[in-house]
Amino acid sequence: EIAERAQKLRVGPGNTNPDLGPMISPEAKRRAEQIIATAETEGAKILLDGRRITVDGHPNGNWMGPTLITDVTTNMTCYKEEIFGPALVCLTADSLDEAIQMINANPYGNGTCIF
């Protein structure tokens, strides 16, 4: 359900009332793309990939669409480093206690939540 909803988000310039605007700079976009690529090489699955999105009339924008990364573990770069882009990193836990333990072990308070 999250992937279906994320796929419907509109990316574009602010004057078009988008859900997501551009990344702040080309460097920020490259960094986010690099972390997503690393997630894939480390064994995560890219369920929804927003790295190659295009926006009509704006071929040189710093666009990145919604990205969902699944099968993530706590030792992966995408978990340890914040992406600072429209990406959701998803881990699974076998129990509520394990999920709470993962959250408590994460040094970044805004980096974890339970769904």
Backbone bond lengths (Angstrom), bond angles and torsions (degrees), N, CA, C in turn:
res aa  C-N    CA-C-N  psi(-1)  N-CA   C-N-CA  omega(-1)  CA-C   N-CA-C  phi
1 E - - - 1.444 - - 1.533 110.72 -
2 I 1.323 117.93 -38.70 1.464 120.38 179.55 1.525 109.93 -62.52
3 A 1.328 117.24 -43.81 1.466 120.58 -179.71 1.523 110.99 -62.65
4 E 1.310 117.53 -41.77 1.469 121.15 179.26 1.524 110.81 -61.43
5 R 1.307 116.78 -43.69 1.466 120.72 -179.79 1.524 111.46 -69.99
6 A 1.319 116.65 -41.37 1.464 120.46 -179.56 1.526 110.89 -64.72
7 Q 1.315 116.67 -36.58 1.464 121.85 -178.93 1.531 111.54 -62.94
8 K 1.301 117.23 -24.26 1.469 121.80 -178.33 1.532 112.82 -86.98
9 L 1.330 117.84 -8.07 1.455 119.96 179.69 1.521 110.37 -65.56
10 R 1.328 116.17 136.67 1.459 121.34 -178.97 1.525 110.03 -93.73
11 V 1.326 116.07 133.13 1.454 123.26 178.88 1.518 107.98 -109.72
12 G 1.340 116.86 133.07 1.458 118.81 178.96 1.509 112.39 175.78
13 P 1.340 115.61 -178.37 1.460 120.37 179.28 1.524 111.06 -70.10
14 G 1.317 115.94 156.47 1.456 121.74 -174.93 1.512 115.01 -57.53
15 N 1.329 118.14 -31.25 1.465 119.98 -177.70 1.528 113.31 -74.70
16 T 1.330 117.56 -1.17 1.471 121.23 177.34 1.529 112.02 -106.61
17 N 1.324 116.70 7.35 1.462 122.88 179.74 1.532 112.36 56.34
18 P 1.338 117.02 54.44 1.468 120.15 -178.91 1.526 111.71 -78.56
19 D 1.320 115.14 167.95 1.465 120.65 170.51 1.523 109.95 -80.29
20 L 1.341 115.66 -33.80 1.469 122.02 -179.17 1.521 109.48 -132.29
21 G 1.320 116.50 131.16 1.452 121.27 174.75 1.513 110.38 -95.15
22 P 1.330 116.78 -168.81 1.464 119.99 -178.59 1.524 111.98 -74.45
23 M 1.314 115.21 160.79 1.463 121.05 170.55 1.535 106.90 -65.97
24 I 1.316 117.56 158.46 1.451 121.63 -172.44 1.529 114.31 -67.78
25 S 1.328 117.42 -26.37 1.467 120.40 -179.32 1.525 109.35 -160.25
26 P 1.357 116.69 163.19 1.467 118.43 175.13 1.526 112.07 -59.68
27 E 1.326 116.57 -34.97 1.467 120.64 179.63 1.522 110.92 -65.22
28 A 1.329 116.78 -41.80 1.471 120.66 179.08 1.524 110.42 -63.90
29 K 1.333 115.76 -39.89 1.464 119.64 178.43 1.530 110.29 -64.75
30 R 1.329 117.07 -46.27 1.469 120.49 179.71 1.526 111.14 -60.03
31 R 1.335 116.46 -42.11 1.468 120.51 -179.99 1.529 110.40 -61.56
32 A 1.333 117.07 -46.68 1.466 121.24 179.37 1.526 110.44 -61.82
33 E 1.333 116.84 -44.99 1.466 120.51 178.99 1.525 111.25 -61.12
34 Q 1.320 116.13 -38.33 1.465 120.96 -179.77 1.532 111.13 -65.95
35 I 1.322 117.29 -42.90 1.465 120.04 179.06 1.528 110.39 -65.80
36 I 1.322 117.44 -38.94 1.463 120.79 178.07 1.528 110.18 -64.60
37 A 1.331 117.16 -43.26 1.471 120.71 177.75 1.525 110.75 -62.19
38 T 1.319 116.35 -40.70 1.465 120.87 178.73 1.530 110.38 -63.69
39 A 1.324 116.58 -38.62 1.470 119.86 177.72 1.522 110.23 -57.22
40 E 1.309 115.43 -43.15 1.458 120.15 -179.44 1.530 111.29 -64.41
41 T 1.322 117.16 -44.24 1.469 119.65 -179.73 1.526 111.87 -69.60
42 E 1.328 117.00 -24.52 1.463 120.89 178.51 1.529 112.29 -85.14
43 G 1.338 117.37 -1.02 1.456 120.07 174.40 1.512 116.62 111.09
44 A 1.310 118.15 -1.84 1.462 120.12 177.35 1.525 109.46 -76.71
45 K 1.331 115.55 162.79 1.459 121.50 178.12 1.528 108.26 -108.80
46 I 1.324 116.67 132.53 1.461 120.96 176.39 1.534 106.20 -92.73
47 L 1.311 115.84 98.69 1.460 122.01 -175.88 1.525 111.20 -74.36
48 L 1.319 116.84 -37.15 1.462 123.23 176.87 1.517 106.34 -137.44
49 D 1.319 117.14 121.89 1.462 121.94 -172.00 1.526 110.62 -113.19
50 G 1.312 116.66 111.61 1.463 121.45 -179.19 1.515 114.11 -100.03
51 R 1.315 117.88 11.85 1.467 120.61 -175.02 1.522 113.69 -70.08
52 R 1.285 119.60 -29.34 1.468 120.67 -173.71 1.525 112.53 -109.10
53 I 1.292 117.05 25.78 1.454 120.73 -177.95 1.531 110.19 -70.04
54 T 1.315 115.92 146.33 1.462 121.31 174.85 1.522 108.68 -122.64
55 V 1.316 115.09 152.06 1.459 121.20 178.34 1.526 107.21 -123.85
56 D 1.316 115.96 121.29 1.460 120.96 -178.06 1.525 111.45 -53.84
57 G 1.334 115.26 133.40 1.450 121.02 177.44 1.512 114.97 82.10
58 H 1.331 116.76 -3.71 1.471 121.31 -177.52 1.532 110.01 -137.15
59 P 1.334 117.25 65.71 1.459 120.18 -173.55 1.526 114.86 -68.02
60 N 1.305 117.82 -19.08 1.464 120.01 -176.58 1.528 113.38 -107.72
61 G 1.318 116.78 15.95 1.463 119.50 -179.18 1.526 111.86 -74.79
62 N 1.300 115.08 163.15 1.472 122.26 179.15 1.526 109.28 -90.61
63 W 1.309 116.29 58.26 1.462 121.45 -172.78 1.518 112.51 -83.81
64 M 1.299 113.72 137.65 1.458 120.59 170.52 1.525 106.83 -144.86
65 G 1.308 114.52 126.15 1.450 119.86 179.03 1.517 111.07 -86.49
66 P 1.317 115.88 174.19 1.456 120.45 178.60 1.525 111.24 -56.49
67 T 1.315 115.12 138.51 1.459 121.71 -178.36 1.527 108.96 -132.32
68 L 1.316 116.33 130.43 1.467 121.41 176.81 1.516 108.83 -117.42
69 I 1.320 115.63 123.84 1.463 121.80 -179.03 1.519 107.24 -114.43
70 T 1.337 116.03 120.90 1.467 120.85 -177.97 1.523 110.19 -116.35
71 D 1.306 115.30 174.35 1.469 122.98 -179.49 1.529 110.87 60.50
72 V 1.313 115.98 35.02 1.468 122.13 -178.92 1.520 109.11 -86.61
73 T 1.321 115.63 145.40 1.465 121.90 173.46 1.529 108.49 -119.36
74 T 1.307 115.73 163.81 1.465 120.49 -174.48 1.526 113.85 -69.26
75 N 1.316 118.06 -11.32 1.463 119.58 178.99 1.530 112.74 -93.78
76 M 1.326 118.25 -1.02 1.459 121.95 -178.38 1.533 111.50 -81.84
77 T 1.309 114.72 149.02 1.463 121.15 -179.50 1.526 111.62 -57.73
78 C 1.329 117.69 -41.24 1.466 120.56 -177.30 1.524 112.29 -65.18
79 Y 1.331 117.19 -19.92 1.465 121.12 175.18 1.520 111.03 -87.02
80 K 1.304 115.91 -37.68 1.468 120.69 -175.11 1.532 112.96 -82.25
81 E 1.336 117.69 -23.24 1.460 121.13 -179.05 1.522 109.34 -121.55
82 E 1.326 116.10 128.68 1.454 119.60 179.69 1.524 109.89 -68.12
83 I 1.310 116.68 136.62 1.458 121.54 -175.56 1.529 111.71 -79.50
84 F 1.307 118.98 -28.89 1.466 123.32 -177.85 1.521 111.30 56.24
85 G 1.305 116.45 44.28 1.452 123.12 177.21 1.512 108.83 -155.14
86 P 1.328 117.20 179.75 1.467 120.66 -177.02 1.527 111.93 -77.65
87 A 1.307 115.80 66.44 1.460 121.38 -177.71 1.523 109.91 -130.35
88 L 1.318 115.36 138.66 1.460 121.97 176.51 1.515 107.75 -114.86
89 V 1.326 115.52 122.90 1.459 122.81 -179.69 1.530 107.28 -99.05
90 C 1.339 116.92 121.76 1.468 120.75 -173.56 1.522 111.94 -115.81
91 L 1.318 114.76 125.55 1.458 122.63 174.44 1.517 107.96 -113.94
92 T 1.308 116.91 161.16 1.456 120.24 174.06 1.519 108.73 -120.93
93 A 1.306 114.86 154.33 1.460 121.47 178.08 1.520 107.92 -132.25
94 D 1.307 115.70 149.29 1.461 120.77 -179.47 1.523 113.04 -78.78
95 S 1.334 116.71 -17.10 1.458 119.97 -179.20 1.527 109.35 -154.78
96 L 1.303 115.67 165.08 1.456 120.55 175.86 1.527 110.29 -62.06
97 D 1.322 117.10 -40.34 1.466 120.42 178.75 1.523 111.52 -60.31
98 E 1.340 116.74 -42.00 1.467 119.98 178.17 1.532 110.62 -64.96
99 A 1.326 116.93 -39.91 1.467 120.60 178.93 1.526 110.74 -63.50
100 I 1.311 116.71 -43.10 1.464 120.79 178.73 1.522 110.23 -64.80
101 Q 1.305 117.29 -38.87 1.464 121.68 177.46 1.537 110.96 -61.95
102 M 1.344 116.82 -41.98 1.475 120.27 176.89 1.523 110.96 -61.79
103 I 1.320 116.33 -43.65 1.463 120.59 -179.99 1.523 110.21 -62.93
104 N 1.300 116.98 -46.08 1.462 120.43 -178.78 1.526 112.72 -66.01
105 A 1.317 117.55 -26.35 1.464 121.09 179.51 1.521 112.58 -83.65
106 N 1.332 117.40 -13.89 1.459 120.79 -178.88 1.527 109.35 -79.50
107 P 1.347 117.97 126.18 1.464 120.27 -177.58 1.528 114.14 -72.91
108 Y 1.330 117.45 -10.24 1.469 120.98 -176.16 1.515 109.27 -109.32
109 G 1.287 116.87 113.68 1.470 121.48 -177.30 1.513 113.08 -60.60
110 N 1.355 116.94 -34.73 1.461 118.52 -178.85 1.524 111.59 -86.77
111 G 1.292 117.49 4.63 1.465 121.24 -175.10 1.504 114.15 -93.55
112 T 1.323 118.34 -0.39 1.457 118.42 -174.97 1.524 111.58 -142.78
113 C 1.308 115.48 148.54 1.463 122.24 172.15 1.513 107.49 -162.97
114 I 1.313 115.82 165.63 1.470 121.21 -179.52 1.509 108.58 -114.03
115 F 1.351 115.86 130.34 1.471 122.02 173.33 1.505 107.69 -113.14
